[in-house]
Amino acid sequence: MSTPMRWSRGVLLFALADLAMVALAWWAAFWLRFNFEMPQEYLSLAFRTMPWGVLCMALGLGLAQVQRQAWRYVGLADLRHLAWGVLLGTLAATASIMALRYEGFARSVLPLFGVLTLVLLAGSRAAWRTLAERHALRQRPPGHTPLLIVGTLEEADQALRTLKGVPGWHVAGIVSPRGEDAGRSLQNVAVVGGSDALGSVAEALGVRSVLVASPPGSALRREVLLRWSGTGLNVLSMPVADHWLSASTTDLRQVQLEDLLGRAPVVLDARDLAEWLSGQTVLVSGAGGSIGAELCRQVARLGVARLVCVDASEAAIYELAQELRAVHPHLQGHYYTANVREPDRMAAIASRHRPAVVFHAAAYKHVPLMEELNEIEALHTNVLGTLHLARAAGECGAARFVLVSTDKAVNPTNVMGASKRLAERVVQAVAAQHPGTQYVAVRFGNVLGSSGSVVPLFSAQIARGGPVTVTHPEIVRYFMTIPEAAQLVVQAGWMGRSGQIYVLDMGEPVRIVELARLLIRLSGKTEAEVPIAFTGLRPGEKLFEEWLANGETTEPTAHPRLRMVREGGLPLLADLQALEHWVHGLGPAPEPQELRQGLRERVPEYTPRY
C-alpha cells in the first residue's frame, strides 16, 4: 500500500498553477469557439459552468496522479500520464455538463477545453524543465569534464538521461556508427562524427573521455575497446544492472575486459534456481579454485541450507571459509581439506551430509603442465577423481551431479583435454548405474581472471616490464567471466537430464594478441614500453578451440545461452573397474607413449601431437 503523498509547499504551488491553467483553458475554449467575439449570454454561461469544468479536470488529473510529477524532470512517460489525466477530466466534464443540461451550451467547447488544457500543462512543464536545465548549466562549477558518447541515437538517448544524475560530466557530442545520423541532434547534443573517426573527433573537440553507450556484447563496444583503449582516450561505459543494485551511485566505470566477450552476459533464472536450491544441502568439490569458489558464492546467495566445500588446498579452503562466514553468517558451512582422488574419503563425506546436489569442479586444468611429466596426475584427478565423487553422489542418493568440463575435451590434442573428455564418459557410465541421480556435464571456454589463465599471467609480465608472451599471432580463444561460468554450471544442473552435456553460446572468439595489447594499454603503457613476444605453440596446444566433437550436434534449451550436445552414438564405457585398473596399472611414472595410447583407446577422438 502506497504512503499518502505529503503536500509540501512546492507541490501545492504547482497544483494551484495547474488549476489556474485549467481555468484559463476553459475560458480560452469559449473564446476560440466564438472567434474571440463571445456574446454576453455565453460569457455568463462560461462563468456558471467553469467550476464544473475545473473540478472535473482536477478529478481526472488527480486520478492520473499528475500532482506527483516533478516538473524539472518531466519526460515522455510523465506526459503520457498527463494526457491520460486530461482525457479523464474532459470526459468527466462532458458528462457533467450534459447531465446538467445547460441551455445553449456549445458542445464544441468541450474538446477545445481538453486540447487547450493539455497544451498549457505540457507546455508549462517543458518550459520549466528547459529553464531549470539552462540554469543548472550556467551554475555548473568549473572542472566539469567534457565527454563524447559513442552509440546509436537510441543508445545515446538513454545515456543522456542517465548522465543528468551523474555530476562532473559535460556531454560535448555524440559519435554514431550510423552514417545517416550525421548532422542530427538529440536533447540539444549534436552528432559530431562517426565511430570510425572517434580519435580525430575527440582531438578536434579537445575531449579525452569517451562513454560507450552500446550494451555489453555489442560489436561497437568491442571495437571501441580494442581500437581506442590506451591511445590517450579514457574509455568508459555505463554500469551494469548488478552495479546499480550494489552501489549507491551510477558512476561511470572504466571499460573492462568483460566487454571483449562479444555477447551479452549470461543471466540466471534466479527465481527458479532459488526454488530449486533453497533449503537444500549442496556439495562443491574444488571449492577453493576460481570456479569452485564462485559456485559456492552463487549457491549461498540462492538460499541453500548447508554448503559442503571440499578442496585439497588448506590455504584455499581457509580463505573461502573466512569469506563465506563473513558474508553469510547464518549459512551452515562445512569445509573439508580432502582430495577427490581418495574414494573412501569422498564416500564418507557424501554419506555424512547426503547432499541433494553435487558440483564437481576439482580438476587439473593447465594444458602444458599436464602434457609433460604430470600426465598420470591428470588421469588420477580428472578421471578417477570424477569417478569417485560421481559414485559417492549416486550411493548417497543425491538428486543431481554436475561435472565442470571444458572445450578442450572436444577433439582433444592434449592429455588434459583427453582426461576431461574421459571424465565426461565416466559420468555418463555412472549415470547408467544410478538412475535415481541426474548426471550432467557442462563445457565452457577460458575464464577471464581465473587462476592460471592468461590475464593474471599477462598482468604479471606487464608489471615486470615485459615482454608479454603469446604463443602464436593467430591463436584465438572463447572467454567468459568467472560469475558466468558458475552461473552456467548452476543453470545446467537445474535443467539438465541424466547423461546430457551442455555447452554455452560463447559469442565471438578473442585473439589472444588483442587481449595482450588491451591489457598493456589498460595498464597505462604502450607496446614500445612493454613488447609482445611470440613463442610458438606449446605441446598439445591448438590455434582454436572447438565446441563439438566429430558426429556431435546441439539442440536449443529453455535457456537462450545454453545448448545441449547430441552425441554421435559413442558407446558407454563398458567396465569402469577396468578403467580404474588401467590407471593404477600405469604406475607412478608411466611411459608417456603407453599412457597416450591407452587414452586413445578410451577416447577415440583424441589425436596427440607429439
N, C-alpha and C positions, 0 to 999 in steps of 0.2 A: 504494500500500500504506500503510495507516494506521500511525502510530507507536504503539508499545506505551504503554499508559497508565501513568503514574507514580503509584504508590500512596503518596500523601502521607499525613501523619498524619491529616488531616481525612477523607480518603476512606476510610482504613482504619477509623476510628471509626464512620463512617456505615455501612460494610459490616457491621461487627460488630453495630451496632444492628439492622440488617435481620435478621441471623441470629438474634439474640435474640428478635425479634418473630415470626419464623417458628417458633421452638421454642415460644413462648407460644401461637401459633395451633394447633400440633399438640396441645398439652395441652388447650386450650380446646375443640377439636373433640371430644375424647374426653368431656370433662365435659358438653358440650351433648348429646352422643349419649345419655348415661345420665342426663339431667336432674339433673346435679350430684350424683348418688349413684353414683359409679363403684365397681363391685365390685373386691375385692382382686386377682383374677386379671387383670382388664383394666388395673389400674394397672401391673402388671408388664409386660403386653403393650405398653402405651404407652411404658414405658421402653425396651424392647427394639427397638421399631420407630421410635422418634423419630429416631435417626441417619439412617435411610434417608429419612424424610420431609424432614428438614432438608437433607440432602445433595442430594436430587433437586430440591428447591425452589431451593437455591443454584445448581444447574446451570441450571435454567430461567431464573432471574434473570440469570445470567451470560451466557447466550446472547442475551438481550434487552438486554444491556449496561446494566442498571439501575444498576449501580455507578457509571456515568459521570454520573448525574443530579446536578445542583446543587439541593439541597433548597430553598434560598432562592428559586430562580426557577422552581420546578416549575410546569408548565402542563398543558393538556389533552393535548398531544402526549406529554409525559412520562408522564402517567397511562395513556395508551393503550399505551405501551411496557411499563409496569409490569403492566398487565392481561395482556398477551401473555406476559410472563415468568412470571407466576403460573400461567397456563393451561399453559404448557410444564412447569413444575415439578409441577403437580398431576397431569398425565398421566404424567410420569415416575415420580412417587411411586406412583401407582395400578398402573403396570406392574410396578414393583419389588416392591411388597407382594404383588400377585397371583402373581408368579413365585416368590416365596419361600414361599408357601402357609402363612402363619401361621394356626394353628388358632384358630378362633373370632373372627378379626378382623372387626369390624363395618364393612362396606363404606361405609356412610353417613358414616363418619368422614372419608373422603377428599374428597368435595365440600365438607363443612363446613370442612375444613382449607384448601381453596383460597379459599373465600369469606372466611374469617376472616383469612387472610394478606393478601388484597387490601385488606380494610378497615383492618387495622392499618398496613400500609405506606403506603397512600394517605392515611390519616388523619394519620399522623405527619408526612408531607411537607406536607400542608395546614396543620397546626398550626405547623410550623416556619416556613413562609413567612409565616403570619399574624403570628407573634411577631416575625419579622425586620422586617416592614414597619411594625409598630407601634413597634418600637424605632427604626427609621430616622426615623419621623415625629416621635418625641419628641426625637431628636437633631438634627433639622433646624435649622440655624443660622438666625438672623433674617435677613430680607431676601429670602425666597422670594416670588416674585410670584404672586398668585392669577390663575387662568386659567379662562376658560369654553371648553368645547369645543362647537362647533356642528356638528351632523351627526346622522344616524340612529344608533340603538343599535349597529348593525353597524360603522359608521364610527368611532363613539366608542370602541368596544371596542379596535380596532386602535390608535387614537391613545393610549389609556390605557396600552396595553402598551409602546408606543414611548417614552412620556414617562417611564417608570420608569428609563430610562437617560439622561435629559436633566436635568442639575442645574438648580436655580434656579427651578423652577416648582411650584406647588401648584394642583391642579385643584379649583375651587370648585363646579363643577356642569356639567351637560350641557344644552345648548339644542337641542331636536329639532324638525325640521319636521313631525313626525307628531303629531297631537293625541292619538292613543291611547297615546303614550309618557309622557304627563304622570303624575307620581306614581310612576314606576318608578325603579329604581336599577340601576347597573351598576358592578361592582367597588367597591361601597360608595360610589359617587358618584351623587347624585340627579339626576334630570331636573328642572330648576328652571323651565322655561318653554318657550315655542315660539319659533321663529326670528323670527316677525313682531314679537315683543316683546323682541328682543335688547337694545335700548337701555335699556328700563326695568328688565329683569332685571339687567343689568350695574350700573346705578346703585344698585339696591336692595342688591346684594351688595358694592358697593364695588370692582368689578373693572373694570380698564381694558384688559386684554389678552384677545383672543379668538382661539382657534385654529380655523380652518375645516378640519374633518376630511374633508369631501367631496372626491372626487377631481377632478383637472383636467378641465374640460369639463362639470362638473355645473351644473345651473341654480341650486342653492343657493349654490355658491361664487361664481357670477357675481352673484347677488342681494346677498349679503353685501358683496362688493367694491364694488358700485355704491352701495349704500344706506348703508353704515356707515364706509367709508374716509374719514378726515379729519374724523369727527364727534367726535373725542376718544377713540375706541376704537383700540387698537393691534391691527390685524387681521393675523394671522399664518397661515401654512399649513405643512403638513408638507413637508420637502424631497423633491424628485422623485428617481427612481432614479439619474439621472446625477449628482446632487449627492452622494448617498450614496457612489457609486463614486469620486468625485473628492475627497471631503473626509474628514477623519479623525473627524468627529463627525456627529451627526444633529441639529444645532441647528435650531430653528425659524427660518423666514425670513419676511420681510415679504411680504404678498400683492403680486403683481406684475401688470403689465399683461397678461402672457400669460394670466392667469386670466380675462380678459374674453372669450376666444375662444369660449366656449360649446360646446366639444367637447374630446374627448381629444386630446392631442398626436399628431402623425404619427410613426410609428415605422418605421424602415428594416428591411428584410430583410437585416441586416448580413452574415450568413454567405454568402448567395447573391451579394450585391454584392461582397464581398471576393474570392470566387472569380472573379467576372467581371473585376474591375479589377486584381487582384493581378498585378504584373509587367508591366502594360501602360503604354503612353505615352498620356497624356491632355492635350488642349489646351483651355484655358479662355480665351475672349475676354471682355473686360470684367472681367478678373481683379481689378482694383483697386477695383471697386464693392462694394456691400454684399453682393449675391447672389453675384457672381463670386468674391469673397474667401472667402466661406463654402463655396462649391463647392470651391475649392482645399483648404480645410481638411478637408472631408469626404473627398475622394478621396485626399488624402495619408494620412489615417488608415486608409483601406481598402487601403493597401499598393501604390500604383502605383509603377512603377519610375522613370518620368520624367514630370515635370509641366511643361508648357509654358504659361506665363502671358503673356497679351497684353493690353495696355491702353494707351490713348492718353495717360494721365496719368503723367508721370515720377514725381511725388511718391507717387502711389498704388501704383505697381508697386514702387517702392523700399521702402515700408513693408511691403508684402506679402512681398517677398524677405527682409527682415530677420526678420520673424515666422516664416516657414516654415523658414529656416535654423536658427533657434534651437530650434524645436520638433521638426523632422525633419532632423537634421544629415546623415543618410545619403541623403536624397532627392535625386535628380538634378533640380534645378530650373533652368529656363531662363526668363529674364524679358525680355520684349520691350516696348519703348515703340513700339508700332506701332498703326496705325489700320485698322479693318476696311474703311474707305472706299477703301483702296488695294489693288486686286485683285492686282497683281504681288507686293506685299509679303506678302499672305496666302498666295499660291501658293508663294512661296519658303520661308516658314516651315513650311508644311504638307509641302512636298516634302523639306525637310531632316530633319524629325523623324518624319514619317509616323505621326501619332497614330492609335491604334485607336479613340478616342472623342473627339469634339469637342463641348464645351458652349459654346453661343453666348449669352452674357449681355450683350454690348455693345449698348447702345441708349440713345437719348434717351427719357426716360420722364415728364418733367414736363409735364402737360397744358397749363396756362396759358402756359408758356414756348414750347411748340411751336405754340400756337394763333395767336400773333401774332408777326410779324417773323422767326420761325425755322422756318416750315413746310417750306421747302426742305431745311433741315438734318435734319429728321425723315425725309424721303424718302431723302436720301443715306446716312444712318447706318442707320436701321431697315430700309429696303427694300434698297438697293443693298449695304450692308454685309453683310446676311444673304445676299444672292445671291453675293457674292464668297467668303465663307467656306464657304458650302454647296458651291459648285463646287469650291473647293480641297479640301474634305474628300472629295468623290467622286473627284476626279482623283488624290489621293494614296492611295486605297484604304482610307480609314477605314471601320471596321465600322459606326459609328453617329455620327449628328449630332443633337444635341438643341437645339432653339430654345427659349429662355426667352420666353414670351409673357405676355399679361395679360388680365384680364377686360374691360379697356377695349377690346379688339379685338372684342367681341361687340356687334353693332348699334351701331357707334361713332357718336358725335356730335361727335368732335373729331379733329384731324389726327393726334395721337399714336396714338389708338386705331385709326384707319383705316390708318396706316402699319404698325402691328403686325399687323393683320388681313391686309394685303397681304403682309407678311413670311411669315405662315403659308402663304399661297397660293404664294409663291415657293418655299418649302421643299418643298411638295407637287409643284410643277412640276419642280424639280431632282431630286426622288426618282425621277420617271419617266425621267430621263435617266441616272441612275446606279443601276441595280438592285442593284449589289453593296454599297451603303451603305444602312443603315436610317435614314430621316429621320423624326423625331418632333418634336412641339411640345407644350409644357406651359403651361397657363394657370393663373395664380393671382392672388389679390387683393392688397390693400395689405400691405406688410411692416412690422411694428412695429419702429421704430428704424432703418430704412434711411435712407440719405441722401435728404433732400428730402421725407420722409414727415411726417405731421402731428405725430408725437411729438416729434422734435427741434425742430420749429417752435414747438409749444406750450410746450415746456420753455424755449426762449429767451425767448418772450413773458412767461412767468411770472417768469423771472429779472429781466426789466426792469420788473416790476410791473404788466404787463398793458397794455391788455386782450388777452385771448385771442380771436382772430378765428375765427369759424365762419361758413361761408358761408350755411347755412340750418339752422333748428332741427330739420328732419325728415330731413336728409341722413344716409344710412347707408352703411357700407362693410363688406366682409368683410376680416378680418385674419388674418394668420399671422405666425409668428416667422421670423427670418432662417434659423435652422437648419432649420425645417420647409420653407421654400421651397427650400433647397439639397437637402434630402433628397428632396423631391418630384421635382426635376429628375433626380437620380441614379436614383431608383427607376423613373421613366418611361423613362429612357434604357435601362435594363436590360431592361424588359419590353415596350417598345414595338415596333411593327412599322411598316414604312415608310409614310409618308403619314398616320399617325394623329395625332390631337390628344387630349391628356389634360387633365382638369380635376380639381381637388381638392374633395372634400366639405368645405366650409368652415364648416359649422355655422350658427349664427345670426349675422346681421349686427349690427354695433355702431353705435349712434347716435354720431355724431362729437361732439355736445354732451355726451353722457355721458362720453366719453373725455376731453374737456377738463375737465369737472368733477372727474373722478377724478385727473387729473394735478395740478390745483390742490390737491386735498385731500392727495395724497401728498407734495406739496411743503411741507406744514405751514401752508398758508394757506387762507383762506376766499374765497368768491365776492364778499364785500363788499370784501376787500382786493385781489383780482385779478378784475375783472369779465370777463364774456364778451360780446363784441360780434358781432352778426350782420351780415355784409357783403353778402349776396346771392350767388347762384350766379355763378361765373366763366364766361368764354366756353368753351363746349364741355362744361361740367360737368353731370352727371346727378345726380338725387337718390339713385338707387340703381343699382348695377351688376348686370349680367346675366351668366349663365354660358353661355347657349346662344343662338345667333342663330336667326332665323326658319327653321323647317324642320329644325333640329338636334335630335337626341335623344342620350341617353347610354346606355351599356351598362356593367355592372359588370366589374371586372377581378379578377385574383387578389389585388390589394391592396385591403383594405376601404375605404380612403380615396380611392382613385383610380378615376375613371370615364373611359371612352373616349367621345369625341364621334363620333356618326354623323351626317355632314353630309347636307344635303338635295339632293344632286345638282348642286351648283355646278360647272360645267366647269373643268378646269385652265386656267391661264394658257397661251394658245396660243403666245406668242412672247416669251421672256424678253429677247431682244435689242431688241425693240420697246419693252419696258418700260424698258430702260436708255436708249434713245434719247429716250424721252419725258421722263425725269427730267433728263437732261443738257440736253435742248432747252428746258427751262423757264428755264434761265439762272440767274445768281446772285441775281437779285431778281425773281422771277416775280410776276405779278398774282395776289393771293390767290384771286379767283374762278376764274381759269383753272386754278390748281393744284387747288382743291377739286372743280371739275368733272371734271378728269382722274381724281382719286381716286374719284369716284362711279362713273365708267365701269368702273373696275377693282375696286372694292369696292361691289357693288350695295346692300349693307345700310347703307352709310354715309349718314347724314342730318345734314349740318352744320346747326348752329344759328347763324345769322348775327346 
